[in-house]
Amino acid sequence: MRRVWVRELAGWIGALGVSIVIAGQVAASARSELLFRDGDSLIVAMFARSVLAGGPHDWAMSSVLFLPESAVFAGLEALLPLDVNALLAVGAVVNLLALYGALRLAAGRRRDGGAPVVWSLVGLVAFGVLAATETSVSRDALEPASLQLTTTYYAATVVGAVLSIGLVRRVLDRARGGRGLFVALGVVAAISTLTNPLFAVWATVPLTAVILLGMFRSVARTRSAVLLAVLIGGTALGFLGRIPFAAWIANTGAGYAQPEQWSQSLGYYGGLLADRLSTPLGVVGLLLSLALLAWAVVRTARADDAGSRLVAMVAWLAPILVVIGAIALGTHAARYLQPIAFAPVLALVASPHAFRMPSAVARVVIAVTAVLVLVGGAVSIPRLAMAAEAPDPDLRCVTDWVSASGRTGAGQFWTVRLPKLHLADPSQLVQVDHQLNGYAWLVNRHDFDVGAVSFLVEDAQTVQWQLPTPAVPEDVIECGRYRILDFGDTTLPLGPQRS
């Protein structure tokens, strides 16, 4: 038993080192824009800090509520004396560690001749290699693995999906009992669906299909039927749990489904794939994904038990179902396709057999690997810290001026969110559209109670202003990529809210 705990602890330590290496690599690339500065990526930090600060809350969320992500970020902020960028960097490492934990669950219990800890680490490394090949600055690029490092782009849903697959595998691996596993599966399905309905597409649908297929060849049909009932029931409870949050859900997501645009969707995703293949790293990433998918098919054919077969089958079936579904529904968002990144990695933990080698050689391999991971992690900490602490004098210019003014101003979504997050009092910047209507999207609607503003912040992403009343700024403050239009004693009334 002691050796088991030592092995598991070593796995977590190794996963920490690997996670730091991955986070350092992604943060050192152009992808750091999504980690630290992207308007969408900041909602969790904004929401968590607002909750910790207290005060009234009337948030306008998207179809995603970000509940687990916000809880983790709030916990990190309460425990660690770090600024927001450093917390986002730590959050990236935590997200990868959570993925390792889910992969370890999916790898099953240790058996004679098995090495689930090692293969879970290999799975995390493979996922990290995929993330490292993603270097685009665009949030819309077909680069889903690196999105796991952000606090916003469905990291908790990815972990929840892999956890569900692991829990189903653990149930199938047991001859009887496992009531706690059934309960855990229902809870994970309910919470994951509550916070993000995409869980139903990424996990419930593929698992249901695989379990139904397995029932035709399994003698344990009753257990499979109970699994289906728990999984689907938990998902249904998650949807019901969203009802009390209806006032916070500014968009249910139903409008994203436009089946009549399936051909445009096909062309859109085809274009993203072509862009991905236009770089050598993109080709490497695609080849690795194809290799994992091929291995998943092989493991499905060679599986010697129901649990291994289920994990291997989900590894190749989930990406296919999600891609077909995304095109059939006419969607235009690469972030919906994240199973093409995390699901194929499951092929590595479906049947985690140990390599046979002399014990002396095995000890040398383990020692060398451990040293490489620890050294890589140690070297990557300064790299990650440097990315998080990169100076932004333009941003500092804006936040210093706004704080010193003691007044309230406004800006458009892609412009205002970064300065708003970094202000001591975020309510000093109100999120509006180009006509100065309150833009109620991923923001606390109580910000609009101010009624009027006396300055505007703009940058290259700002749409030409159409102010409700004629006004000329008394002063224009240049802050690098930002400009502040200061109207002095003149106030500009806010229009009605829209989302």
Phi, psi and omega per residue, in radians:
M1 nan -0.685 3.138
R2 -1.105 -0.682 3.135
R3 -1.130 -0.602 3.116
V4 -1.102 -0.813 -3.138
W5 -1.137 -0.671 3.097
V6 -1.095 -0.738 -3.139
R7 -1.125 -0.767 -3.136
E8 -1.166 -0.716 3.113
L9 -1.105 -0.723 3.103
A10 -1.067 -0.647 3.103
G11 -1.085 -0.761 3.136
W12 -1.181 -0.664 3.094
I13 -1.134 -0.752 3.080
G14 -1.080 -0.722 3.131
A15 -1.107 -0.640 3.095
L16 -1.092 -0.798 3.109
G17 -1.075 -0.787 3.128
V18 -1.095 -0.733 -3.123
S19 -1.097 -0.702 3.120
I20 -1.151 -0.706 3.104
V21 -1.068 -0.824 -3.128
I22 -1.079 -0.838 -3.117
A23 -1.086 -0.701 3.122
G24 -1.111 -0.701 3.141
Q25 -1.158 -0.826 -3.118
V26 -1.146 -0.718 -3.127
A27 -1.169 -0.437 3.139
A28 -1.443 -0.123 -3.139
S29 -1.736 -3.141 3.101
A30 -1.132 -0.285 3.121
R31 -1.149 -0.226 3.106
S32 -1.054 -0.390 3.093
E33 -1.010 -0.675 3.129
L34 -1.286 -0.498 -3.114
L35 -1.299 -0.685 -2.928
F36 -2.093 -0.346 -2.954
R37 -2.320 -0.204 -3.077
D38 -1.162 2.405 -3.095
G39 -1.021 -0.733 3.103
D40 -1.166 -0.687 -3.007
S41 -1.183 -0.191 -3.011
L42 -1.668 -0.065 -3.035
I43 -1.080 -0.721 -3.102
V44 -1.112 -0.784 3.111
A45 -1.097 -0.725 3.140
M46 -1.114 -0.792 -3.105
F47 -1.170 -0.826 -3.107
A48 -1.088 -0.741 -3.138
R49 -1.174 -0.618 3.112
S50 -1.140 -0.733 3.126
V51 -1.115 -0.769 -3.138
L52 -1.142 -0.540 -3.136
A53 -1.350 -0.291 -3.102
G54 1.407 -2.968 -3.130
G55 1.659 3.086 -3.086
P56 -1.258 2.577 -3.126
H57 -2.321 2.176 3.030
D58 -2.542 1.314 -2.971
W59 -1.446 2.497 3.003
A60 -1.838 1.774 3.138
M61 -1.675 3.021 2.977
S62 -1.458 -2.703 3.045
S63 -1.261 -0.202 3.126
V64 -1.783 2.356 -3.095
L65 -1.699 -0.282 3.070
F66 0.998 0.652 -3.072
L67 -1.218 -0.905 3.116
P68 -1.103 -0.710 -3.133
E69 -1.077 -0.728 -3.126
S70 -1.183 -0.657 3.116
A71 -1.111 -0.722 3.124
V72 -1.143 -0.798 -3.120
F73 -1.124 -0.725 3.118
A74 -1.096 -0.686 3.098
G75 -1.109 -0.738 3.107
L76 -1.108 -0.734 -3.119
E77 -1.173 -0.624 3.138
A78 -1.233 -0.487 -3.047
L79 -1.681 -0.539 -2.989
L80 -1.969 2.298 3.124
P81 -1.456 1.140 -3.071
L82 -2.146 2.760 3.056
D83 -1.380 3.071 -2.969
V84 -1.140 -0.673 3.134
N85 -1.139 -0.712 3.104
A86 -1.113 -0.661 3.106
L87 -1.159 -0.651 3.077
L88 -1.123 -0.641 3.098
A89 -1.167 -0.780 3.091
V90 -1.093 -0.696 3.113
G91 -1.045 -0.624 3.098
A92 -1.084 -0.731 3.117
V93 -1.170 -0.728 3.127
V94 -1.082 -0.711 3.122
N95 -1.061 -0.713 3.127
L96 -1.230 -0.653 3.066
L97 -1.093 -0.699 3.111
A98 -1.112 -0.654 3.090
L99 -1.130 -0.705 3.074
Y100 -1.035 -0.794 3.132
G101 -1.026 -0.690 3.114
A102 -1.184 -0.711 3.086
L103 -1.105 -0.670 3.123
R104 -1.116 -0.665 3.080
L105 -1.129 -0.725 -3.121
A106 -1.206 -0.385 3.135
A107 -1.284 -0.243 3.102
G108 1.480 3.102 3.141
R109 -1.314 2.705 3.118
R110 -1.233 2.324 3.083
R111 -2.203 2.969 3.053
D112 -1.055 2.255 3.141
G113 1.434 0.127 -3.135
G114 -1.912 2.738 3.117
A115 -2.467 1.127 -3.069
P116 -1.117 -0.574 3.131
V117 -1.147 -0.818 -3.135
V118 -1.067 -0.799 -3.095
W119 -1.241 -0.501 3.042
S120 -1.156 -0.694 3.063
L121 -1.142 -0.706 3.097
V122 -1.079 -0.693 3.094
G123 -1.084 -0.735 3.108
L124 -1.138 -0.693 3.102
V125 -1.093 -0.756 3.129
A126 -1.077 -0.746 3.090
F127 -1.092 -0.691 3.122
G128 -1.137 -0.656 3.092
V129 -1.098 -0.733 3.076
L130 -1.030 -0.803 3.142
A131 -1.097 -0.644 -3.107
A132 -1.214 -0.393 3.110
T133 -1.424 -0.059 -3.077
E134 -1.771 1.965 -3.013
T135 -2.282 0.182 -3.124
S136 -1.319 2.599 3.091
V137 -1.426 -0.224 -3.028
S138 -1.438 2.351 3.050
R139 -1.260 -0.295 -3.088
D140 -1.680 0.035 3.137
A141 -1.222 2.702 3.106
L142 -1.410 1.182 -3.103
E143 -2.368 1.266 -2.967
P144 -1.396 -0.410 -3.063
A145 -1.123 -0.756 -3.100
S146 -1.179 -0.324 3.099
L147 -1.119 -0.387 3.121
Q148 -1.097 -0.384 -3.116
L149 -1.436 -0.240 -3.136
T150 -1.480 2.820 3.096
T151 -1.483 -0.203 -2.968
T152 -1.857 -0.722 -2.945
Y153 -1.436 1.007 2.856
Y154 1.202 0.572 3.113
A155 -1.047 -0.731 -3.125
A156 -1.157 -0.575 3.132
T157 -1.216 -0.674 3.060
V158 -1.047 -0.859 -3.137
V159 -1.100 -0.744 3.124
G160 -1.069 -0.687 3.127
A161 -1.123 -0.803 -3.133
V162 -1.186 -0.659 3.062
L163 -1.039 -0.747 -3.138
S164 -1.097 -0.734 3.094
I165 -1.090 -0.744 3.114
G166 -1.115 -0.711 3.137
L167 -1.150 -0.712 3.087
V168 -1.114 -0.715 3.114
R169 -1.083 -0.752 3.141
R170 -1.102 -0.647 3.092
V171 -1.127 -0.779 -3.123
L172 -1.170 -0.475 -3.136
D173 -1.323 -0.293 -3.119
R174 -1.640 2.459 3.121
A175 -1.261 -0.599 -3.137
R176 -2.759 3.016 3.110
G177 1.286 -2.629 3.125
G178 1.491 0.520 -3.120
R179 -1.042 -0.672 3.124
G180 -1.083 -0.593 3.111
L181 -1.166 -0.694 3.097
F182 -1.093 -0.756 3.135
V183 -1.097 -0.789 -3.139
A184 -1.067 -0.704 3.122
L185 -1.087 -0.780 3.119
G186 -1.091 -0.723 -3.136
V187 -1.149 -0.801 3.140
V188 -1.079 -0.766 3.134
A189 -1.105 -0.732 -3.115
A190 -1.161 -0.843 -3.105
I191 -1.166 -0.725 -3.114
S192 -1.134 -0.717 3.119
T193 -1.240 -0.653 3.098
L194 -0.994 -0.788 -3.074
T195 -1.439 -0.481 -3.095
N196 -2.737 1.924 -3.130
P197 -1.060 -0.295 3.112
L198 -1.064 -0.342 3.100
F199 -0.996 -0.651 -3.130
A200 -1.069 -0.612 -3.127
V201 -1.408 -0.715 -3.061
W202 -1.364 -0.509 -3.029
A203 -2.167 -0.932 -3.025
T204 -1.074 -0.833 -3.108
V205 -1.134 -0.904 3.130
P206 -1.078 -0.735 3.134
L207 -1.128 -0.694 3.104
T208 -1.061 -0.777 -3.141
A209 -1.085 -0.767 -3.103
V210 -1.210 -0.702 3.123
I211 -1.128 -0.727 3.118
L212 -1.103 -0.740 3.098
L213 -1.108 -0.676 3.139
G214 -1.201 -0.485 -3.118
M215 -1.121 -0.475 -3.111
F216 -1.278 -0.337 -3.102
R217 -2.064 0.112 -3.078
S218 -1.958 2.548 3.066
V219 -1.477 -0.292 -3.107
A220 -1.604 0.979 -3.085
R221 -1.192 -0.567 3.139
T222 -1.115 -0.789 3.121
R223 -1.095 -0.707 3.117
S224 -1.137 -0.676 3.122
A225 -1.127 -0.683 3.109
V226 -1.150 -0.712 3.084
L227 -0.999 -0.809 3.124
L228 -1.062 -0.764 -3.121
A229 -1.091 -0.743 -3.130
V230 -1.181 -0.797 -3.109
L231 -1.106 -0.876 -3.123
I232 -1.222 -0.669 3.101
G233 -1.114 -0.751 3.101
G234 -1.095 -0.707 3.103
T235 -1.108 -0.753 3.122
A236 -1.091 -0.725 3.096
L237 -1.092 -0.629 3.096
G238 -1.086 -0.736 3.090
F239 -1.124 -0.711 3.098
L240 -1.132 -0.630 3.140
G241 -1.145 -0.297 3.117
R242 -1.333 -0.301 -3.084
I243 -1.033 -0.811 3.118
P244 -1.092 -0.332 3.141
F245 -1.672 0.200 -3.034
A246 -0.975 -0.642 -3.117
A247 -1.157 -0.428 -3.134
W248 -1.555 -0.282 -3.073
I249 -1.574 1.707 -3.082
A250 -1.302 -0.345 3.129
N251 -2.550 2.060 -3.113
T252 -1.257 -0.287 -3.110
G253 1.655 -0.184 -3.118
A254 -1.080 -0.567 -3.130
G255 -1.221 -0.279 3.123
Y256 -1.273 -0.349 -3.135
A257 -1.518 1.979 3.127
Q258 -2.366 1.343 -3.035
P259 -0.965 -0.499 -3.126
E260 -1.178 -0.238 -3.140
Q261 -1.773 0.454 -3.068
W262 -1.075 -0.628 -3.113
S263 -1.216 -0.681 3.060
Q264 -1.130 -0.657 3.107
S265 -1.105 -0.748 3.112
L266 -1.041 -0.781 3.113
G267 -1.139 -0.642 -3.132
Y268 -1.116 -0.885 -3.125
Y269 -1.199 -0.568 3.062
G270 -1.104 -0.686 3.084
G271 -1.128 -0.708 3.101
L272 -1.108 -0.680 3.113
L273 -1.138 -0.718 3.114
A274 -1.097 -0.710 3.089
D275 -1.097 -0.694 3.140
R276 -1.104 -0.672 -3.102
L277 -1.430 -0.014 -3.122
S278 -1.419 -0.089 3.122
T279 -2.136 2.614 3.118
P280 -1.016 -0.709 3.133
L281 -1.135 -0.602 3.091
G282 -1.117 -0.683 3.099
V283 -1.129 -0.739 3.110
V284 -1.058 -0.779 3.137
G285 -1.081 -0.739 3.137
L286 -1.149 -0.750 3.140
L287 -1.095 -0.693 3.104
L288 -1.129 -0.740 3.127
S289 -1.093 -0.764 3.125
L290 -1.116 -0.674 3.117
A291 -1.117 -0.726 3.114
L292 -1.142 -0.702 3.109
L293 -1.118 -0.740 3.112
A294 -1.093 -0.722 3.115
W295 -1.137 -0.603 3.104
A296 -1.106 -0.720 3.102
V297 -1.119 -0.740 3.115
V298 -1.079 -0.791 -3.132
R299 -1.142 -0.564 3.082
T300 -1.118 -0.765 -3.111
A301 -1.218 -0.547 -3.050
R302 -1.743 0.029 -3.080
A303 -1.049 2.400 -3.123
D304 -1.877 0.115 3.066
D305 -2.695 2.846 -3.034
A306 -1.130 -0.666 -3.120
G307 -1.124 -0.810 3.121
S308 -1.092 -0.730 -3.133
R309 -1.102 -0.720 -3.129
L310 -1.087 -0.834 -3.113
V311 -1.104 -0.768 -3.128
A312 -1.135 -0.681 -3.116
M313 -1.215 -0.705 3.093
V314 -1.082 -0.590 -3.082
A315 -1.029 -0.605 3.119
W316 -1.830 -0.434 -3.103
L317 -1.344 -0.699 -3.098
A318 -1.027 -0.843 3.112
P319 -1.036 -0.686 -3.136
I320 -1.125 -0.831 -3.120
L321 -1.100 -0.725 -3.093
V322 -1.189 -0.745 3.133
V323 -1.126 -0.811 3.118
I324 -1.074 -0.755 -3.138
G325 -1.120 -0.738 -3.131
A326 -1.088 -0.697 3.120
I327 -1.256 -0.758 -3.124
A328 -1.077 -0.549 -3.139
L329 -1.540 -0.023 3.083
G330 1.231 0.546 -3.110
T331 -1.381 2.825 3.122
H332 -2.446 1.127 -3.128
A333 -2.688 2.005 -3.103
A334 -1.127 -0.476 -3.095
R335 -1.149 -0.328 3.096
Y336 -1.265 -0.236 -3.035
L337 -1.749 0.392 -3.076
Q338 -1.041 -0.455 3.054
P339 -1.019 -0.367 3.095
I340 -1.200 -0.262 3.108
A341 -1.716 -0.867 -3.019
F342 -1.523 -0.521 -3.077
A343 -1.161 -0.801 -3.135
P344 -1.026 -0.487 3.128
V345 -1.085 -0.439 3.123
L346 -1.078 -0.385 3.104
A347 -1.027 -0.512 -3.098
L348 -1.321 -0.362 -3.116
V349 -1.938 0.065 -3.116
A350 -1.127 -0.801 3.118
S351 -2.322 1.382 -2.993
P352 -1.366 1.234 3.131
H353 -1.356 2.520 3.124
A354 -1.404 2.557 3.025
F355 -1.324 2.470 3.095
R356 -1.590 2.069 3.105
M357 -2.661 2.741 3.105
P358 -0.957 2.524 -3.072
S359 -1.036 -0.649 -3.137
A360 -1.120 -0.757 3.110
V361 -1.119 -0.736 3.140
A362 -1.053 -0.730 3.134
R363 -1.122 -0.694 3.118
V364 -1.130 -0.772 3.138
V365 -1.063 -0.783 -3.141
I366 -1.113 -0.748 -3.122
A367 -1.121 -0.792 -3.139
V368 -1.113 -0.764 3.135
T369 -1.088 -0.748 3.141
A370 -1.079 -0.740 3.129
V371 -1.106 -0.769 -3.138
L372 -1.079 -0.747 -3.137
V373 -1.135 -0.803 -3.118
L374 -1.135 -0.751 3.116
V375 -1.132 -0.766 3.119
G376 -1.060 -0.728 3.103
G377 -1.126 -0.741 -3.136
A378 -1.131 -0.701 3.141
V379 -1.209 -0.571 -3.058
S380 -1.386 -0.334 3.137
I381 -1.064 -0.891 3.085
P382 -1.071 -0.591 3.130
R383 -1.122 -0.774 3.121
L384 -1.177 -0.730 3.126
A385 -1.112 -0.673 -3.135
M386 -1.121 -0.699 3.113
A387 -1.148 -0.689 -3.129
A388 -1.236 -0.556 -3.065
E389 -1.721 0.182 -3.128
A390 -0.978 2.197 -3.087
P391 -1.140 2.506 3.093
D392 -2.329 1.429 -3.074
P393 -1.082 -0.530 3.122
D394 -1.136 -0.795 3.104
L395 -1.101 -0.772 3.141
R396 -1.074 -0.675 3.108
C397 -1.019 -0.786 -3.127
V398 -1.160 -0.889 -3.066
T399 -1.124 -0.655 3.111
D400 -1.127 -0.776 -3.123
W401 -1.131 -0.796 -3.114
V402 -1.093 -0.788 -3.138
S403 -1.076 -0.753 -3.109
A404 -1.202 -0.498 -3.099
S405 -1.180 -0.577 -3.080
G406 1.221 0.173 -3.107
R407 -1.975 3.116 -3.124
T408 -1.990 2.322 3.110
G409 -2.211 -2.947 -3.069
A410 -2.559 2.877 3.069
G411 -2.885 2.849 -3.131
Q412 -1.420 2.820 -2.938
F413 -0.819 -1.051 -3.008
W414 -1.226 -0.307 -3.127
T415 -1.560 -0.784 -2.862
V416 -1.535 -0.334 -2.943
R417 -1.189 -0.666 3.139
L418 -1.169 -0.879 3.060
P419 -1.054 -0.651 -3.134
K420 -1.058 -0.753 3.140
L421 -1.098 -0.669 -3.017
H422 -1.546 0.018 3.068
L423 -1.388 2.578 3.037
A424 -1.118 -0.594 3.081
D425 -2.143 1.592 -3.063
P426 -1.026 -0.395 -3.113
S427 -1.202 -0.145 3.091
Q428 -1.229 -0.257 3.065
L429 -2.113 2.146 -3.110
V430 -1.810 2.452 -3.092
Q431 -1.576 2.113 -3.062
V432 -2.339 2.995 2.991
D433 -1.696 -3.015 -3.036
H434 -1.232 -0.249 3.094
Q435 -1.759 0.169 3.107
L436 1.225 0.407 2.959
N437 -1.407 2.524 3.094
G438 -1.087 2.156 -3.116
Y439 -1.701 1.669 -3.027
A440 -1.501 1.395 -3.120
W441 -2.546 1.989 -3.133
L442 1.010 0.800 -3.085
V443 -2.686 2.794 3.086
N444 -1.410 2.046 -3.067
R445 -1.174 -0.236 3.081
H446 -1.168 -0.310 3.078
D447 -1.020 -0.547 -3.047
F448 -1.350 -0.131 3.141
D449 -1.103 -0.328 -3.103
V450 -1.104 -0.524 3.020
G451 1.472 -0.601 -3.093
A452 -2.683 2.773 -3.133
V453 -2.317 2.849 -3.094
S454 -2.164 0.067 3.016
F455 -2.698 2.774 -3.137
L456 -2.214 2.468 3.065
V457 -1.882 2.318 -3.135
E458 -2.444 2.825 3.042
D459 -2.635 -2.869 -3.072
A460 -1.142 -0.382 -3.128
Q461 -1.515 -0.100 -3.080
T462 -1.313 2.255 3.046
V463 -1.302 2.542 -3.121
Q464 -0.888 2.241 -3.098
W465 -1.188 2.473 2.964
Q466 -2.216 1.479 -3.008
L467 -1.258 2.524 -3.117
P468 -1.184 -0.426 3.093
T469 -2.317 2.453 3.135
P470 -1.058 2.317 3.133
A471 -2.749 2.512 3.112
V472 -2.091 2.235 -3.116
P473 -1.120 2.435 3.076
E474 -1.252 -0.489 -3.093
D475 -2.667 2.636 3.055
V476 -2.152 2.059 -3.113
I477 -1.734 2.069 3.128
E478 -1.512 2.170 3.100
C479 -2.223 1.075 3.139
G480 1.129 -2.032 -3.128
R481 -1.307 -0.189 3.095
Y482 -1.828 2.741 2.937
R483 -2.344 2.450 3.075
I484 -1.944 2.087 3.091
L485 -1.645 1.837 -3.054
D486 -1.686 2.038 -3.130
F487 -1.663 0.113 3.055
G488 1.042 -2.137 -3.100
D489 -1.404 -0.167 3.114
T490 -1.383 2.291 3.118
T491 -1.916 2.530 3.141
L492 -1.906 2.066 -3.103
P493 -1.230 2.481 3.069
L494 -1.432 2.490 3.081
G495 -1.497 -3.073 -3.123
P496 -1.131 2.760 -3.127
Q497 -1.332 2.566 2.983
R498 -2.552 2.855 3.125
S499 -2.337 nan nan
